[in-house]
Each structure stands twice: as C-alpha cells, then as structure tokens.
Amino acid sequence: MKPILLHEDRLFPVDKATRDVARALYQSVKDLPIISPHGHTDPRWFAYNENFGNATELFILPDHYVFRMLYSQGISLESLGIPRWDGGATESDPRKIWQIFADHYYLFAATPSRMWLDTVFHDVFGLRDMLCSDNAMEYYDHITAELTKAEYKPRALMDRFNIEVIATTEGALDTLPHHAEMQGTGWDKRVITTFRPDDVVDASREDFVDNIARLGELTNENTQSWSGYLNALRIRREVFRQHGATATDHGHPTALTADLSTAECEALFARVISGDSSAEEQELFRGQMLTELAGMSIEDGMVMQIHPGSFRNHNQTLFKAFGRDKGHDIPMQTDYVRSLQPLLNKYGNDPRLNIILFTLDETVYARELAPLAGHYPCLKLGPAWWFHDSPEGMLRFRHQVTETAGFFNTVGFNDDTRAFLSIPARHDVARRIDCRFLAQLVVEHRVSESEAADLAVQLSYNLAKKAYNLG
C-alpha cells in the first residue's frame, strides 16, 4: 500500500527562504473560520441533521468532478449509480460503485480532486493508506461505519470544520422548506440560501414557459405580463431574503447585458413566453434580465454574482438521459467589456450596487476583468472558479489580477461545491496558495511581512465576509 501524501509544506515554494515565509503566513490563518458564501450543498442535511448513508452516497453520487473523470475513461454513469431522468436502470449496489471508484483512483493523480479527497480521507476519517483496488472495501466499510456516529452528522461536521456560515443555492421556484425548518433555531444564521433565478430567466430552457406559469401561481402575480413578471421576481427575492439570502446568482452562457425601452421589453417578453422565440431573442432576454436584476439588487441590497462562460450540457446524449449538472459543461471564451457596458452605463456608478464577476475564461483576467474591477465601484472579482479552482489556477488568478485590481477588489475564496466534506480541504488549498503568493511579494521586498500577514487574513476570511454582507 502507498501512504497518502499530505506533506505539511505542500503547495509552498521550493526555495527555503520563500517557503519559510509562506509557512509562517499559513500558520497565522489556517485555523480561521470558514466563510462559504457560494455553494451547492443540500439544505436538508442541515435542516434535519440525519446521518449520511454510506461512502458512495457521500463521495461519488453528488460530485460531478468525480464521475466526470471516470466517464472520460469510458466508465458509464449507469455503472456509477447516477440517476437517469427517464428512470432507466442504474447500478444500485453502493459497494460495487465504490469498487469501480477505487479501481480507477489513479486517474485523479495531480488533480485538485485527488488533493481534496486525500485530505478528507486522512483528516476526517483517519485513513492513512491511499485508496486503491485492494483496500476499497476496507475504505468503504470504515467510512460508512464512521458515518453512523453522532460526530459525523452534518451539524457536528459544520462545527468540526469551523464553518461559520454556508450558503446553499436554490432556484426561484424553490419554496425553501428546509431553510424554513431551520428558522428560529440559530442554524438559520449559519445556513442561508442564495437566489438563483435562472429557471425563470433563461428562455432557452425546455421548462421555461411552464416555470413562468408556476412563478405566477407562487406569487399571485400575472406573469404573462412584463410588469407582473418583474413584480413576481421581487416577491420571490423577498422570500429568499427572509430565509437569510444576501446574494443572487446568475449562471448565464455569456455576460451580455441590455438596456431596452419598456415597450421593447414587453414585446420581447411576449415573444419568449410564447415558447417560439429564437436563440438570439433568448440571449437578448437574458441580457435584459441581468440589467433588470441589477436594478432589483440596488433596491433590496442583495449582492449580485454573475458567472458566465460555461457551455452548459455540451454532451446532449448525456443531458437527455441524466439531465443538468452531470459534468458535461465546458468553458468557453467570454467577453466582458462590451457585454457589461449597457448594465454598467445604467447602474455601474451607483454605490448601492455590488456585483461579483466570475469567469471560466482565464484570458480575460488581465485584459478585461482586472481593469473593470479596478475602475467600477460596483465590481469585485470572484476567485478562480470551477475548472480553475486548483493550485495553478489560483496562482494564475493572483498573478494576472493583482497588479491592476489589487487585493481589495477581489472577494477571497469560495468553494462552490456540492461535496460538503471537501470544503475544509478546498479552503486549505486556497489559503496555502495565497500565502505562497504573498510570500513571494515579501522576499521580493514588495510588501512587508506584517502587511502580508494582514493580507493573508483578508484573503482567507475578511474579504468574503464583507463582500457577501455576512456581518
């Protein structure tokens, strides 16, 4: 058996002088509370605080990072137990699924997933040998047995991981029963929701027309009219705010925004809810809605997160069989300068507006995003995200953004994950990389050690808490 490799100086610089500085900075921030303001964990876990079922349910079924890699090597999603939309047969034996995962664990070498998983196996479950075919069942049985204990319930793990606050993400039509269950318990202050209205904004969705009708039923508004539709969105935003939401989330294909007249909006809205709109009309509608939703953020104070640049559901065969969020989204080039100008011309100088921009297109860091965030008071840059949530991706982000936007036009780190137990590992990687970056500035005499220590706290904790209005 090979041991799990988690060296205490992992991700730090090779040269001793810089490594010593990075290590000292890291020691000062490694135990800070975790702010997790943008994620996709299941709120029912925290509402009902029931034990997780088994290792497969926890590590494989919800984690598209895992089954994406396995699928790329010819392993079917059916064999991994991923539910099909059509109710077709999939593997139901969690032990068989775990064995497949263990047989192919070598595929994750040098990936962020490997570091996250090894950290969880080592730190959370006390395992010391690396997962492989031979110890697969030992792993499965040990993890599944541990999960039956009280200290592995979701709320106990929240405390153990020192997660101060975590935000889940729900669609506009979600009635938030799990967040309602937590209201008045104190946990409603630690587990909050985020308003993601893509289900009633993205007119290219196959369920868009039905969703608009459901929005009307939920709000008692006439969502067949432009004004009634906007009123319905305001009503839903307020419901989310009552359940702790401080932010909205918008996963549009592009960053396009628009500023149409009321008459143009009414005509465009009538077209998209007819169910017979063109791709160009659907894109224009999404763009107009980003501007409308920015105006609503000015009204109610919710922070607006925009993360375009993903070609969603690229593998149509898988999409038709398994649905959304199954690992078949692909990054693509994204324009921000021209696309955001209509919104920024209308609202970009309003001090009440706060927008956090993400990207999957690293080519725009230095050219577009850093200059935009380095000018407009309403803009902040989200961290290296999704495909770039990795040691090298984080370093590229800091190197390309900092000279123009500085540190204080960024928002620290968020983990953006469904894999609850990986959250501490993900934040640990981010803290190590930020300390590595700061250490380089120190040894080059560009910032002092005391300033770097202050910045490390900002990047690890303070910036995220402030950017998301978390107290």
C-alpha positions in Angstrom: 0.0 0.0 0.0 1.1 3.5 -0.7 0.7 6.1 2.0 -1.5 9.2 1.5 0.9 12.0 0.7 -0.1 15.2 2.6 3.2 16.9 3.3 3.0 19.8 5.7 4.7 22.1 3.2 2.5 21.0 0.2 1.9 23.8 -2.3 4.6 26.0 -0.8 7.6 27.3 -2.8 10.6 25.1 -3.4 13.2 27.7 -2.2 13.7 27.7 1.5 13.5 31.5 2.1 10.1 31.9 0.4 8.8 28.6 1.9 9.6 29.7 5.4 7.6 33.0 4.9 4.7 31.1 3.3 4.7 28.6 6.2 4.6 31.4 8.8 1.8 33.2 7.0 -0.2 30.0 6.6 0.2 29.2 10.4 -1.5 32.5 11.1 -4.6 31.8 9.0 -5.0 28.0 8.8 -7.4 27.9 11.7 -9.6 30.9 10.8 -13.3 30.2 10.5 -14.5 29.2 7.0 -16.9 31.5 5.2 -18.6 29.5 2.4 -20.8 32.1 0.7 -21.4 30.3 -2.7 -22.1 26.6 -2.7 -24.5 23.9 -3.6 -24.8 21.6 -0.6 -28.2 20.2 0.2 -30.0 22.3 2.8 -32.0 19.2 4.0 -28.7 17.9 5.5 -28.6 20.8 8.0 -32.3 21.1 8.5 -32.8 17.5 9.6 -29.3 16.7 10.7 -29.5 13.0 9.8 -26.5 10.8 9.4 -25.2 10.4 5.8 -25.9 6.9 4.4 -22.7 5.5 3.0 -19.4 6.3 1.4 -20.8 6.1 -2.1 -23.7 8.5 -1.4 -21.3 11.0 0.1 -18.3 11.0 -2.2 -19.5 9.8 -5.7 -23.1 10.4 -6.4 -23.2 14.2 -5.8 -19.7 15.1 -7.1 -19.5 15.7 -10.8 -15.8 16.3 -10.5 -15.5 12.6 -9.7 -17.8 11.0 -12.2 -16.7 13.4 -15.0 -13.2 12.0 -14.8 -14.4 8.4 -14.6 -16.8 9.0 -17.6 -13.8 10.4 -19.6 -12.2 6.9 -19.3 -15.2 5.1 -20.6 -17.0 4.3 -17.3 -20.7 4.7 -17.8 -22.8 6.9 -15.4 -25.2 4.0 -15.1 -22.5 1.8 -13.6 -21.8 4.6 -11.1 -25.4 4.8 -10.0 -26.2 8.2 -11.3 -30.0 8.5 -11.6 -31.4 8.8 -15.1 -34.1 11.3 -15.9 -36.1 8.6 -17.7 -36.0 6.3 -14.7 -33.8 3.8 -16.5 -31.8 1.1 -14.7 -28.6 2.1 -13.0 -26.3 0.3 -10.5 -27.9 0.3 -7.1 -25.2 -1.6 -5.1 -23.1 1.1 -3.4 -20.2 -1.3 -2.7 -19.9 -2.1 -6.4 -19.8 1.6 -7.3 -17.2 2.2 -4.7 -15.0 -0.6 -6.0 -15.2 1.0 -9.5 -14.1 4.3 -8.0 -11.2 2.7 -6.1 -10.1 0.7 -9.2 -9.7 4.0 -11.1 -8.5 6.3 -8.3 -5.1 6.5 -10.0 -6.9 8.6 -12.7 -7.0 11.6 -10.3 -3.2 11.9 -9.8 -2.2 15.6 -9.7 -5.8 16.9 -9.9 -7.4 19.1 -7.3 -9.9 16.3 -6.7 -7.2 14.0 -5.6 -5.9 16.5 -3.1 -9.3 17.2 -1.7 -10.2 13.6 -1.5 -6.9 12.5 0.1 -7.3 15.3 2.7 -10.8 14.2 3.6 -9.8 10.5 3.8 -6.8 11.4 6.0 -8.1 14.3 8.2 -11.8 13.4 8.5 -11.7 9.6 8.6 -8.2 8.9 9.8 -7.2 6.7 6.9 -3.5 6.6 6.1 -3.1 4.3 3.0 -4.0 5.7 -0.4 -7.3 4.3 -1.8 -6.8 1.5 -4.3 -8.4 -1.7 -5.6 -7.0 -3.8 -2.8 -8.3 -1.6 0.1 -11.6 -0.5 -1.5 -13.9 -2.4 0.8 -11.8 -1.6 3.9 -12.2 2.1 3.0 -15.9 1.7 2.3 -16.7 -0.2 5.5 -14.6 2.2 7.6 -16.1 5.4 6.2 -19.7 4.0 6.2 -19.3 2.9 9.9 -17.9 6.3 10.9 -20.9 8.0 9.2 -23.3 6.3 11.7 -21.7 8.2 14.6 -23.1 11.4 16.1 -19.9 13.3 15.4 -20.4 12.8 11.7 -23.9 14.3 11.5 -24.0 17.5 9.3 -24.2 20.0 12.1 -21.4 18.3 14.1 -19.3 18.4 10.9 -20.1 22.1 10.4 -18.7 22.7 13.9 -15.7 20.4 13.4 -14.8 22.1 10.2 -15.2 25.6 11.8 -17.7 26.7 9.1 -19.1 30.0 10.3 -21.7 30.3 7.6 -22.6 28.4 4.5 -24.8 29.4 1.6 -26.8 27.0 -0.4 -28.2 27.9 -3.8 -31.9 27.5 -4.8 -33.9 28.3 -7.9 -36.6 31.0 -7.9 -39.4 28.4 -7.7 -38.0 26.6 -4.7 -40.3 27.0 -1.7 -37.3 26.6 0.7 -38.9 24.1 3.0 -35.5 23.1 4.5 -34.5 26.6 5.2 -37.9 27.2 6.7 -37.4 24.2 9.0 -34.2 25.9 10.4 -35.8 29.3 11.1 -35.6 30.3 14.7 -33.1 27.6 15.6 -30.0 29.6 15.2 -28.9 27.4 12.3 -30.8 29.8 10.0 -28.0 32.2 10.7 -25.3 29.7 9.7 -27.1 28.0 6.7 -28.6 30.6 4.4 -30.0 30.4 0.9 -29.0 32.2 -2.4 -31.4 33.3 -5.0 -30.7 31.8 -8.4 -33.5 32.8 -10.9 -32.1 31.0 -14.0 -35.1 28.7 -14.0 -37.4 31.7 -14.8 -34.9 33.9 -16.7 -33.3 31.5 -19.2 -35.8 31.3 -22.0 -33.8 28.5 -23.7 -34.7 26.0 -21.0 -37.2 23.3 -22.0 -39.3 24.1 -18.9 -39.2 27.9 -19.2 -42.8 28.5 -20.2 -44.1 26.2 -17.5 -41.8 27.8 -15.0 -43.2 31.3 -15.8 -46.7 29.9 -15.1 -45.6 28.4 -11.8 -43.9 31.7 -10.8 -47.3 33.3 -11.2 -49.0 30.7 -9.1 -46.4 31.1 -6.3 -46.7 34.9 -6.2 -50.3 35.5 -7.2 -49.0 37.8 -9.9 -49.9 37.9 -13.6 -46.6 36.6 -15.0 -48.0 36.7 -18.5 -47.4 40.5 -18.4 -43.9 42.1 -18.2 -44.8 44.2 -15.1 -46.4 41.2 -13.4 -43.3 39.1 -14.1 -41.0 41.7 -12.6 -43.2 42.0 -9.5 -43.2 38.3 -9.1 -39.4 38.2 -9.1 -39.3 41.0 -6.5 -41.7 38.9 -4.3 -39.5 35.8 -4.6 -36.4 37.8 -3.8 -38.0 39.0 -0.6 -38.9 35.4 0.4 -35.3 34.4 -0.1 -34.1 37.4 2.0 -36.4 36.2 4.8 -34.5 32.9 4.7 -31.2 34.5 5.0 -30.2 35.3 1.4 -27.7 38.1 1.0 -26.8 37.3 -2.6 -28.2 36.3 -6.0 -26.5 34.0 -8.5 -26.7 34.1 -12.3 -25.2 31.3 -14.5 -25.8 32.8 -18.0 -23.9 31.5 -21.0 -22.5 34.9 -21.7 -22.1 38.2 -19.8 -24.3 40.1 -22.3 -26.5 42.8 -20.8 -29.0 45.1 -22.4 -31.0 48.3 -21.7 -34.2 48.2 -23.7 -37.2 50.5 -23.5 -40.3 49.3 -21.7 -42.1 48.8 -25.0 -39.2 46.7 -26.3 -39.1 44.7 -23.1 -42.8 44.0 -23.3 -42.6 42.8 -26.9 -39.5 40.6 -26.1 -41.1 39.1 -23.1 -44.3 38.2 -25.0 -42.1 36.5 -27.6 -40.1 34.4 -25.1 -43.1 33.2 -23.1 -44.8 32.2 -26.3 -42.4 29.2 -26.5 -41.4 30.1 -30.0 -38.5 32.5 -29.6 -35.2 32.4 -31.4 -31.8 31.8 -29.8 -31.0 35.5 -30.4 -34.2 36.6 -28.7 -33.5 34.3 -25.8 -30.0 35.7 -25.4 -31.2 39.3 -25.6 -33.8 38.5 -22.9 -31.2 37.0 -20.6 -29.1 40.2 -21.2 -32.0 42.5 -20.4 -32.8 40.5 -17.3 -29.3 40.9 -15.9 -29.9 44.7 -16.1 -33.3 44.4 -14.5 -32.0 42.2 -11.7 -29.1 44.6 -11.1 -31.8 47.3 -10.5 -33.5 45.0 -8.1 -30.2 44.5 -6.2 -30.0 48.2 -5.8 -33.5 48.2 -4.3 -33.0 45.3 -1.8 -29.3 45.2 -1.2 -28.6 41.7 -2.5 -25.1 41.1 -3.8 -25.2 40.0 -7.5 -23.0 37.2 -8.7 -22.5 36.7 -12.4 -20.7 33.7 -13.6 -20.9 33.3 -17.4 -18.7 31.4 -19.8 -19.9 27.8 -19.5 -21.3 25.9 -22.4 -23.9 24.0 -20.5 -24.9 20.4 -21.2 -22.4 20.1 -24.1 -23.0 16.3 -24.3 -26.6 16.2 -25.4 -26.8 12.4 -25.2 -26.0 12.6 -21.5 -28.2 15.6 -21.0 -31.2 13.8 -22.4 -30.5 10.7 -20.2 -29.3 12.3 -17.0 -30.1 16.0 -17.0 -28.2 19.0 -15.9 -25.1 19.3 -13.7 -23.6 15.9 -14.7 -20.1 17.1 -15.6 -20.7 17.9 -19.3 -20.3 21.7 -19.1 -17.3 23.2 -21.0 -15.6 26.6 -20.6 -15.7 29.0 -23.5 -14.4 32.4 -24.5 -16.3 35.2 -22.8 -16.5 39.0 -23.5 -17.0 41.3 -20.5 -16.0 44.8 -21.7 -18.7 45.2 -24.4 -21.2 42.8 -22.9 -21.4 44.5 -19.5 -21.4 48.1 -20.8 -25.2 48.5 -21.0 -25.6 47.5 -17.4 -22.7 49.5 -16.2 -23.8 52.6 -18.1 -27.1 52.4 -16.3 -26.0 51.3 -12.8 -22.3 51.0 -12.6 -21.7 54.1 -10.6 -24.4 53.5 -8.1 -22.8 52.9 -4.7 -25.7 50.6 -3.6 -24.8 48.0 -6.3 -22.4 45.2 -5.6 -21.6 42.7 -8.4 -19.1 39.8 -8.1 -17.8 38.6 -11.5 -16.6 35.1 -12.2 -15.1 33.7 -15.3 -14.0 30.4 -16.9 -12.0 32.3 -19.5 -8.6 33.0 -18.0 -7.5 35.1 -21.0 -9.7 37.9 -19.7 -8.2 38.2 -16.2 -5.6 40.9 -17.0 -7.2 42.3 -20.2 -10.8 42.8 -19.1 -11.7 41.8 -15.6 -8.9 43.4 -13.6 -9.3 46.8 -15.4 -13.1 46.7 -15.0 -12.9 45.9 -11.3 -10.1 48.3 -10.9 -12.4 51.1 -12.0 -16.1 50.5 -11.4 -17.0 50.8 -7.7 -19.8 48.2 -8.1 -17.5 45.4 -9.3 -15.5 42.8 -7.5 -13.8 39.7 -8.9 -14.7 36.2 -7.7 -11.9 33.7 -7.2 -10.5 31.2 -9.7 -13.6 29.0 -10.1 -14.7 25.6 -11.2 -12.2 24.3 -13.8 -9.6 26.8 -12.3 -10.2 26.0 -8.7 -6.8 24.5 -8.5 -3.3 25.4 -7.2 -2.1 26.6 -10.6 -5.4 28.2 -11.4 -5.3 30.2 -8.2 -1.8 31.3 -8.8 -2.6 32.4 -12.4 -5.5 34.4 -11.0 -3.4 36.3 -8.4 -0.6 37.0 -10.8 -2.8 38.4 -13.5 -5.3 40.3 -11.4 -3.4 41.8 -8.5 -1.3 44.4 -10.3 -4.4 46.2 -11.7 -7.2 45.3 -9.4 -5.3 44.9 -6.1 -6.5 42.5 -3.4 -9.4 44.5 -2.2 -11.3 44.3 -5.5 -11.4 40.6 -5.0 -13.6 38.6 -2.6 -11.3 36.0 -1.1 -12.3 32.4 -1.8 -15.4 30.4 -2.2 -15.7 26.6 -2.7 -18.7 26.4 -5.0 -19.3 22.7 -4.2 -21.9 20.0 -3.5 -19.2 17.9 -1.8 -19.7 19.0 1.8 -16.8 17.2 3.3 -14.3 18.7 0.9 -15.0 22.3 2.0 -12.1 22.5 4.5 -9.7 20.9 2.1 -10.7 23.4 -0.6 -10.2 26.4 1.7 -6.9 24.9 2.9 -5.6 24.8 -0.7 -6.7 28.4 -1.2 -5.0 29.6 2.0 -1.8 27.8 1.1 -1.7 29.3 -2.4 -2.5 32.8 -1.2 0.3 32.5 1.4 2.6 31.3 -1.2 1.8 34.3 -3.4 2.2 36.7 -0.5 5.5 35.1 0.5 6.9 35.8 -3.0 6.0 39.5 -2.5 7.7 39.6 0.8 11.0 38.1 -0.3 11.0 40.5 -3.3 10.6 43.3 -0.8 7.3 44.4 -2.4 5.3 44.2 0.9 6.5 43.8 4.4 5.9 40.6 6.5 3.4 42.4 8.7 1.4 43.7 5.7 1.5 40.2 4.2 0.1 38.8 7.5 -2.8 41.3 7.4 -3.4 40.5 3.7 -3.5 36.7 4.5 -6.3 37.3 7.0 -8.2 39.4 4.4 -7.9 36.8 1.7 -8.8 33.9 4.0 -11.7 35.4 5.9 -12.5 39.1 5.9 -13.0 39.8 2.2 -15.6 37.1 1.7 -17.5 38.1 4.8 -17.6 41.7 3.7 -18.3 41.1 0.0 -21.4 38.9 0.8 -22.7 41.2 3.6 -22.3 38.5 6.2 -21.9 40.7 9.2 
